[in-house]
């Protein structure tokens, strides 16, 4: 499996995605756009495209953030989907998937920063890729927006503060508004980069202070992410095998 990460900021690191890829012996390439690295010119050598989060939104322009080209990323996402690749978006990445497919992102009812439970919908409970989430699981959050829903999209999981935590766009394309990839190191980087944001949102019902963020446990949600990724890869391999040469 060849996996490509699109990383928007140094403090929005792949976290548990990197650990999963390493443990499974997958080949990983990266576009660290914050460091001036280019997006792939095509998707022929990519099996799984993972688009990570960032402080930008799909509406952010090149004038506002010269290293973030939303249109180019959405074009790459559409290319990958059309080619039958597996695609996962996290936070901003989830919103870019929705936008690429014609569904505008929206403000979440509440900003969420911290560790809060998500619950599977009825569709989520019948989707075997998410069996490891059980009846609900505390996962990481750091967002104020949420992905748009296409006519064929299915909401897999919700939280008290946001009704679109995990979205299935197709059986190979998923948007995660939540951050199941968080590790202690990733969270520490986000805290360091978000002093003003944490101060401005202090006291909101789903925003935790830095000491609580640092004390949260991330192992269970990382394991649930691994189980999802294993199932997604299995589906992708089955899909590739089923396509006539």
GIBELJO-V347047 format. One record per helix or strand of 2 or more residues. SS is the DSSP state (a for helix, b for strand). FROM is the first residue (numbers start at 1). TO is the last residue. If there is no record, write none. Layout:
# GIBELJO-V347047
SS_FROM_TO, SS_FROM_TO
This chain:
# GIBELJO-V347047
b_2_7, a_16_23, b_27_32, a_33_35, b_48_51, a_70_82, b_86_90, a_92_100, b_106_120, a_122_125, a_128_133, b_137_146, b_154_159, b_166_170, b_173_176, a_184_193, a_195_201, a_210_215, a_219_242
